Amino acid sequence: MTALDLSSPVAVVGTGTMGQGIAQVALVAGHPVRLHDAVPGRAREAAAAIGARLDRLVEKGRLTGADRDAARARLRPADSLAELADCSLVAEAVLERLDAKQELLRELEGIVGDDCLLATNTSSLSVTAVGGALRVPGRLVGLHFFNPAPLMPLVEVVSGFATDVTSATRAYETARAWGKTPVACADTPGFIVNRIARPFYAEAFAVLEYQGADPATIDAILRESGGFRMGAFELTDLIGQDVNESVTHSVWQSFFQDVRFTPSLVQRRLVESGRLGRKSGHGWYDYGEGAERPEPHTAEQEAPPAYVVAEGDLGPASELLALIREAGIQVREEDEDHGTRLVLPGGGQLVLADGQTSVEFRDVVYFDLALDYREATRIALSASQDTSPRTVAEATGLFQALGKKVSVIGDVPGMIVARTVARIIDLAHDAVAKGVATEEDIDTAMRLGVNYPLGPFEWSRRLGSAWACSLMDSLHECDPSGRYAPSLALYRHAYATDKREGTS
């Protein structure tokens, strides 16, 4: 099954921001495009707005004047749904309400031909439920574009329970012909991106609730150590706290209140206060005129230790040994079976975050996971009230000698980056095991849809699924609510990996 021919008319019903974006994508790809809106005059306003954006593309050199004029000639407002009768694809982008979408699609079904592909751009409703009211539900597919649709490359192509394979394939190939990167997805709450991205927000909010660190520090650690483009607090301020919380709540309810997707009470209070982020002028941060952005907590300069003793394999942090040597600090390596740690001159231990807390051990400082320890500009350390000041100072001075800023946070199991990445890996393995999408499509979706520095399976291969499973197990011991219980899929993958490597 191939993509729609460029001569085939495409219609978009609903002319808000997303509807206009989808129409522009189809238009620039070369299709005749019809715009319809239930509110009189809106379709013409939308056509004018799209024309203005095409003008800006010409000004920026991204579109020729001739192509703009040809695109404008192909764009036509439609005053009634009857004018969409000859379309080969009709995409709806109306109010995110099941009854509204079902009513519209039922009406369209009586107008368009039986070979017309129907698409819903829902981000939170079940594609199966939307198509449940149709006479021919097999022709309905989810085409979930990301905002702004003309710029964001990803499109989730969602197959409902009754969607025909031919319909999904045609939608997939059409999205690719439009210059997008499609990924195939089963009809699951949140699809790929909004399902697997929940821990990125949830774990940051959890660390705040534990009073482990403030928003500015958590954001800085996620960016400067984890490699994420934005921290969770600044990103939800950009999205809108009400929008982000609504998606979280929808996924949680759709999974029958699965504890892994439980919304955050601290975010609920923020929404209730009217602090919705940039659009309201205040969210986690103040965006009022003259407001200063709070600085992350950064430790004072400390003297580096003269040496460290490396006991065991540091695993995902093994790169640190070369960096320490390059900084002129002696590394004494000892092959020990009982741990993977650095021992500092004062006798304190420095251990990669493993889901346990410093209070469980004598004189331990944990350090957080980094995407790339060489490139990271900030490292988080965690210590309990019983950790000696000398150990904290030596650990701080060590990372400062490597050119890193250091943020000392509270004694939070799994710290910030480590717990976030482990949970993302876990949900990704669970999604593949349940037939939601392939590993490749999940990695593509998370890199393109939310700009993660690595896809979950790229992380899993780099860190080892056994690492993620062990960290999740330890978190589950600290919080046996079920939120951190590793999925069966992660357990199986970690066990299989251990058997292949002969470490079981």
Residue pairs with C-beta under 8 A, 6 or more apart in sequence:
1 166
1 169
1 170
1 173
2 170
2 173
3 170
3 173
3 174
3 176
3 177
4 10
4 31
4 88
4 89
4 117
4 170
4 174
4 177
5 88
6 29
6 30
6 31
7 32
8 31
8 32
8 87
8 88
8 89
9 31
9 32
9 33
9 34
9 84
9 86
9 87
9 88
10 23
10 26
10 31
10 32
10 33
10 34
10 87
10 88
10 89
10 90
10 91
11 33
11 34
11 35
11 36
11 78
11 84
11 87
11 89
11 90
11 91
12 19
12 20
12 22
12 23
12 26
12 33
12 34
12 35
12 36
12 90
12 91
12 92
12 93
13 19
13 36
13 37
13 81
13 84
13 90
13 91
13 92
13 93
13 94
13 104
13 108
14 37
14 92
14 93
14 94
14 95
15 23
15 35
15 36
15 37
15 42
15 43
15 45
15 46
15 93
16 93
17 147
17 148
18 93
18 121
18 145
18 147
18 149
19 35
19 37
19 46
19 93
19 94
19 121
20 46
20 49
20 50
21 145
21 147
21 148
21 149
21 150
22 91
22 93
22 121
22 143
22 145
22 149
23 33
23 35
23 46
23 50
23 75
24 50
24 53
24 54
24 149
24 150
25 145
25 149
25 150
25 178
25 179
25 180
26 33
26 89
26 178
27 33
27 50
27 71
27 74
27 75
28 54
28 63
28 67
28 71
28 150
29 177
29 178
29 179
30 74
31 74
32 74
32 75
32 76
33 74
33 75
33 76
34 76
34 77
34 78
34 83
34 84
34 87
35 43
35 46
35 47
35 75
35 76
35 77
35 78
36 43
36 77
36 78
36 79
36 80
36 81
36 83
36 84
37 43
37 46
38 94
40 79
43 77
43 78
43 79
44 77
46 77
47 75
47 76
47 77
50 75
51 72
51 75
53 150
54 63
54 68
54 71
54 72
55 68
57 63
57 68
58 64
58 65
58 68
63 71
78 84
81 107
81 108
81 111
82 111
84 90
84 108
84 111
84 112
85 111
85 112
85 113
86 113
87 112
87 116
88 115
88 116
88 117
89 116
89 117
89 118
89 119
89 174
90 108
90 112
90 116
90 117
90 118
90 119
91 119
91 120
91 121
91 143
92 101
92 104
92 105
92 108
92 118
92 119
92 120
92 121
93 121
94 100
94 101
94 104
95 101
96 122
96 123
96 124
96 125
98 125
98 129
98 130
101 120
101 122
101 125
101 130
102 130
102 132
102 133
102 134
103 133
105 118
105 120
105 130
105 131
105 133
105 134
105 140
106 133
106 134
106 135
108 118
109 118
109 134
109 135
109 136
112 118
114 136
114 139
115 139
116 139
117 139
117 141
117 167
117 170
117 171
117 174
118 134
118 139
118 140
118 141
119 140
119 141
119 142
119 143
119 171
120 127
120 130
120 131
120 140
120 141
120 142
120 143
121 142
121 143
121 144
121 145
122 130
122 142
122 144
123 144
123 191
123 194
123 247
124 190
124 194
124 246
124 247
124 250
124 251
126 160
126 187
126 189
126 254
127 140
127 141
127 142
127 158
127 159
127 160
127 163
127 187
128 160
128 161
128 162
128 187
130 140
130 142
130 160
131 137
131 140
131 160
131 162
131 163
132 162
134 140
137 160
137 162
137 163
138 162
138 163
138 164
138 167
139 163
139 164
139 167
140 160
140 162
140 163
140 167
141 157
141 158
141 159
141 160
141 163
141 167
141 168
141 171
142 156
142 157
142 158
142 159
142 160
142 185
142 187
142 191
143 155
143 156
143 157
143 158
143 171
143 175
144 155
144 156
144 157
144 158
144 191
145 152
145 155
145 180
146 152
146 154
146 155
146 193
146 449
152 448
152 449
153 179
153 180
153 181
153 448
154 180
154 181
154 182
154 183
154 193
154 444
154 445
154 448
154 449
155 175
155 180
155 181
155 182
155 183
156 182
156 183
156 185
156 191
156 192
156 193
156 445
156 449
157 168
157 171
157 172
157 175
157 182
157 183
157 184
157 185
158 185
158 186
158 187
158 191
159 165
159 168
159 184
159 185
159 186
159 187
160 187
161 187
163 187
168 184
171 182
172 182
172 184
175 182
176 182
181 444
181 448
183 192
183 437
183 441
183 442
183 444
183 445
184 437
184 438
184 441
185 191
185 192
185 436
185 437
185 441
185 445
186 435
186 436
186 437
188 195
188 431
188 434
188 436
189 195
189 250
189 251
189 254
189 255
190 196
190 197
190 198
190 247
190 250
190 251
190 254
192 431
192 436
192 437
192 441
192 442
192 445
192 446
192 449
193 445
193 446
193 449
193 450
194 247
194 251
195 251
195 427
195 431
195 436
196 424
196 427
196 428
196 431
196 442
196 445
196 446
196 456
197 424
197 446
197 449
197 450
198 248
198 251
198 260
198 261
198 427
199 420
199 423
199 424
199 427
200 228
200 232
200 420
200 424
200 450
201 232
201 235
201 236
201 244
201 248
201 264
201 267
202 248
202 261
202 262
202 264
202 423
203 232
203 414
203 416
203 419
203 420
203 423
204 215
204 218
204 219
204 222
204 231
204 232
204 233
204 416
204 420
205 232
205 264
205 266
205 267
206 264
207 213
207 218
207 409
207 412
207 416
208 214
208 215
208 218
208 266
209 264
209 265
209 266
210 410
210 412
211 410
212 218
212 382
212 409
212 410
212 411
212 412
212 416
213 221
213 297
213 380
213 407
213 409
213 410
213 412
213 416
214 294
214 296
214 297
215 231
215 233
215 284
215 285
215 294
216 233
216 285
216 293
216 294
216 295
216 296
216 297
217 296
217 297
217 407
217 409
218 231
218 232
218 233
218 416
219 230
219 231
219 232
219 233
219 234
219 296
220 231
220 296
220 378
220 407
221 231
221 296
221 368
221 378
221 380
221 407
221 409
221 416
221 417
222 228
222 230
222 231
222 232
222 416
222 417
222 420
223 229
223 230
223 231
224 376
224 377
224 378
224 405
225 368
225 369
225 370
225 371
225 376
225 377
225 378
225 379
225 380
225 416
225 417
226 369
226 370
226 371
226 416
226 417
226 420
226 421
226 453
227 370
227 371
227 372
227 375
227 376
227 453
227 454
228 451
228 452
228 453
229 451
229 453
230 238
230 451
233 283
233 284
233 285
234 284
234 285
236 244
236 267
236 277
236 283
236 284
237 277
237 278
237 283
237 284
237 285
237 287
238 277
238 278
239 277
240 276
240 277
240 278
240 279
241 267
241 270
241 271
241 275
241 276
241 277
241 283
242 271
242 276
244 267
245 263
245 264
245 267
245 268
245 271
248 261
248 263
248 264
248 267
249 263
251 261
252 258
252 261
252 262
252 263
255 261
259 481
259 482
259 483
260 427
260 482
260 483
262 483
270 283
270 284
274 280
275 282
275 283
275 284
276 283
277 283
277 284
277 287
278 287
281 287
281 288
282 288
285 291
285 293
285 294
296 378
296 407
297 407
297 408
297 409
298 378
298 405
298 406
298 407
299 381
299 396
299 400
299 405
299 406
299 407
299 408
301 397
301 400
302 393
302 394
302 396
302 397
302 400
303 393
303 397
304 327
304 329
304 394
304 397
304 398
304 400
304 401
305 329
305 344
305 345
305 394
305 397
305 398
306 329
306 330
306 345
307 329
307 330
307 331
307 332
307 345
308 324
308 329
308 330
308 331
308 332
308 342
308 343
308 344
308 345
308 350
308 398
309 331
309 332
309 333
309 334
309 342
309 343
310 321
310 331
310 332
310 333
310 334
310 341
310 342
311 334
311 336
311 338
311 339
311 340
311 341
311 342
311 343
312 335
312 336
312 337
312 338
312 339
312 340
312 341
313 340
314 320
314 321
314 340
314 341
314 342
314 352
315 340
315 352
315 463
315 464
315 467
316 352
316 369
316 462
316 463
316 464
316 467
317 352
317 367
317 369
317 370
317 373
319 372
319 373
319 374
320 342
320 373
320 402
321 331
321 333
323 373
323 374
323 402
324 331
324 398
324 401
324 402
325 331
327 401
327 402
327 403
328 401
329 398
329 401
339 349
339 351
340 351
340 352
341 349
341 350
341 351
342 349
342 350
342 351
342 398
343 349
343 350
344 350
344 391
344 394
344 395
344 398
345 394
346 388
346 390
346 391
346 394
347 363
347 391
348 363
348 364
348 365
348 387
348 388
348 390
348 391
348 394
348 395
349 361
349 363
349 364
349 365
349 391
350 364
350 365
350 366
350 367
350 391
350 395
350 398
351 364
351 365
351 366
351 367
352 366
352 367
352 369
352 418
353 366
353 367
353 368
353 369
353 382
353 414
353 415
353 417
353 418
353 419
353 471
354 366
354 414
354 418
354 470
354 471
354 474
355 413
355 414
355 418
355 419
355 422
355 470
355 471
355 472
355 473
355 474
355 475
355 477
355 478
355 484
356 413
356 474
356 477
356 478
357 382
357 384
357 411
357 412
357 413
357 478
358 364
358 365
358 366
358 382
358 383
358 384
358 386
358 387
358 411
359 384
359 385
359 386
359 411
362 386
363 386
363 387
363 388
363 391
364 383
364 384
364 387
364 391
365 381
365 382
365 383
365 387
365 391
365 392
365 395
366 381
366 382
366 383
366 415
367 379
367 380
367 381
367 382
367 395
367 399
367 415
368 379
368 380
368 381
368 382
368 415
368 416
368 417
368 418
369 415
369 417
369 418
369 421
369 463
370 376
370 379
370 417
371 417
371 453
371 454
376 404
377 403
377 404
377 405
378 404
378 405
378 406
378 407
379 399
379 404
379 405
379 406
379 407
380 406
380 407
380 408
380 409
380 415
380 416
380 417
381 392
381 395
381 396
381 399
381 406
381 407
381 408
381 409
382 408
382 409
382 410
382 411
382 412
382 415
383 391
383 392
383 395
383 408
383 411
384 411
385 411
392 408
396 406
396 408
399 406
400 406
409 415
409 416
412 419
413 419
413 474
413 475
413 478
413 479
414 422
414 471
414 474
414 475
418 471
419 471
419 475
421 459
421 463
421 468
422 467
422 468
422 471
422 472
422 475
423 472
423 484
424 446
424 452
424 456
424 459
425 456
425 457
425 459
425 460
425 463
425 465
425 468
425 490
426 468
426 469
426 472
426 486
426 487
426 490
427 456
427 487
428 439
428 442
428 446
428 455
428 456
428 457
428 460
429 456
429 460
429 465
429 487
429 489
429 490
429 493
430 487
430 488
430 489
430 490
431 437
431 442
432 438
432 439
432 442
432 489
433 487
433 488
433 489
433 492
434 489
436 442
437 445
439 457
440 457
442 455
442 456
442 457
443 454
443 455
443 456
443 457
443 458
444 455
446 452
446 455
446 456
447 453
447 454
447 455
454 462
460 468
460 493
464 494
464 497
465 490
465 493
465 494
465 497
466 494
466 497
466 498
466 503
468 486
468 490
468 494
469 486
469 490
469 491
469 493
469 494
470 494
472 484
472 485
472 486
472 490
473 486
475 484
476 482
476 484
476 485
476 486
478 484
486 494
495 504
498 504
